Amino acid sequence: MTDYDNKKPNWEEGRPLGRIAAFVVAATIYALLRLWSATWRIDKSEIHRLNEARATGRPIIGIVWHGSYAPLFYLISGQPALVVTSYSFRGSVIARFCSWFGYRAMQVERGNHGGRRAIREELSHPGALVAIAPDGPLGPRHEAKPGAANLAVEFGALLIPISANASRKKIVTSRWDKMELPLPTARVKLRVGEAFEIPKEAGPEEAKALVEGALNALI
């Protein structure tokens, strides 16, 4: 438990109607995702790579392309990953259903770098696990920003790429990230690549290529 766990903000405090609304919306999303995912034929044989990386005791940064994150809420549920979301109604909804899937959620106010501080504090602890979408929050799609690589070097963290491949899926073409949603009864394989490090001497372009190459290898 970090200092952020002891003093984490909660948008619902002082908003009784907001708390009820957030609960209803989060419960609906959670129930739909649980029902939807219960129809999948799932292969999680590669989860051992994540478990082996965590067993090293080093901080871990799970990297995932933004458009692939939706099915991962279910596929890697129970992992004690920190999920950072906004201090808002939407953020409160996300925080609620993240906690129901077993993740630790942190709400942070926009514009004050709270998310960056929360992640940095988490990574200072041995065995920490955080999830980052290198092409988030708004793209361009499948183009890695430097944040994950820089944090890996600063904290000596391992990067581990994670994705999900579905035999049948809906691609939401109206979104910038082309979000992929496995369809009911689809065969869904959790993809977990080998953990790797960013060399301290790596330049920005080399680090970017390493992150993008690791994630694209899972597609």
N, C-alpha and C positions, 0 to 999 in steps of 0.2 A: 504494500500500500504506500502511495506517495503522498506528498503534501497536497497535491491536487485532489486526491480522493477525500481528504479531510475537509477541504474548503471549496469543493467544486460547486459552481453556480447551477441553479436550477430555474429555468424560465417559468416553471409552474408555480413557484412560491408567490403567494399573494394574488394568484389568479385562479380561484376555484372553478370558474366556468372553463377557463383555458385548460386546467388539469383534467376535467372530465372530457372535454373535446379531444385532447391529446391522447387520452387513454382509449377512447372509442376508435379513433382513427388508427392508432398503433395496433390495437387488438384486431381490427379488421384486416390490416395488412399482414399481420403475423399469422392469423388464421388462414388467410388465402394462400400465403406462401407455404405454410405447413401442408395444407391440403394439396396444393399444386405439386409440391416436391415429393409428396408421398406416392405419386404415381410414377415417378422416374425409376428407371432401372440403373442403379448407381454403382460405379466402380471407384472405390477410394483407395486402391492399392498403392498409390504413390504418396499417401499421407505420411508414410514412414520417413520420408525425406525431411518433412517439417519437424517431426518428432525428434529425429536424429540431430537436426540443427539446434533445436531447443535444448537437447541434452548436453550440448557443449557448455551451457551456462553463459554464452555470449549473448548480447542483445541481438535481436533478429528484426529485420525490416522485411515484411512481406510486401512484395510489389505485384500489382495487378493492373492491367489496362482498365480504364474507367468503365468501358462498355461491358466488361465481363464480371463486374462485382456482384450483381444481383443474386445469382444462384449460390454464390459462395457463403452468403449468410447462413444457408442451411448446410452446405457441404462441409464446412469446417467449424460448425457450431460447437461450442464448448471450449474452444481455444481461448485462453485469457488475453486476447488481443485488446489493445486500447483503440477505440474508435472516437475520433474527434468530430464533433458536429457543432452547428451554430447555436447561439443563445437566442432561440426564437421558437415559435410554435412548431415549425417544421423540424427544427433541431430537437425539440422535446419529443416529438413523435419518433424520430429516428433513434434517440437515446433509449426510449422505452422498449422498442422491439429488439434493439441490439442487446439490451440486458436480458431479455427473455431468451435470446439465442446463446447466452452465456458470455457475451463480450462485456468489457468495461467501457462505458461511454462517458465522454467529457464534453460538456457544452461550453463554448467559448464565445465571447463577444467579438463581433466583426470589427476589423480595423485596428485592433490593439495587439495583434500578433500572439494572441492567447493560444491558438492552436499550435504554433511553432514552439512556444514555451512548454506546453504540455507534452509534446512529443520529445523535446530535448530532455525534459526532466525524466520522462519514462525511460529513455534510452540510457540514462546514466546508471540504471540499475541492472545488475547481472541477470540474464535470462529474460529481459523485457521483450515483448512482442508488440510491434505496431504495424499497422497496415497503411500503405501509401499507394495512391494511383499516380504514377509519374506524369501522366498526361492530363491530370485534373488540375483545377476543377472545371475548366472550360476549353480544354484542348490547346492546340490542334490534336486530333485523334492520333494515337500511337506515336507521338513525338514526346520523348522524355524530357522533362524539366530537370534541372540539376539538384533539386532538394534531396531526394532519396540518396543519391550517390554522395553528396556532400556530408550528409548525416552519417552515412556508413563509415566514411573515412574519419570523421571527427570522433566518433564513439567506438570505433573498432567493431562495428556491427557487421553481421553477415546479411547479405541480401538473398532472398529466396523468391523466385518467380512462381506465381500461382495463377491458375486459370481454370476454366471449365469448358469441355468440349461436348456438344450435344449432337445426337444423330438427327434430330429435328428441332428447329428453333425458330422463334419469331425475332426478326431484326427490326428494331424501332428506327426506321430511317429518318424520322422527323427530328431525332436528337443528334447533337453534334458527335456523340460518342458511339452512335449506331448500337445502342444497348442490345445485347443478345439475351433472350429469354427462352430456356428450353421448354418445348411444348409437352403437354401431358403424355405419358407413356414413353417419352424419349429415353434413349440410352445416354446417360450423362456420366462422363469420366472426369473426375477431379484430376487436374494436371498440376504437379508440383515438380519444379525443376531442381537441379542441384544447387545447393547454397554456394555463394561465391563472394569474393571480396573485391573491392575497388582498390587497386594499388595506390599508395599514397602519392606516387610520382605521376599518376595518370592525369592528363590534361582534360579539360571539359569535353572535348569531342570524343576522346577515348572512353571516358566514363559514360557518356551518353550512348555510345555504340554498344558498350557492354550491357547496359540496362535494356536497351531496345532489343538487342540480339537474344538475351535470355528470355524475354517475354514473347518475342515473335516465334521462338523455337517451340513454344507450347501451342501455337495456333493450329 
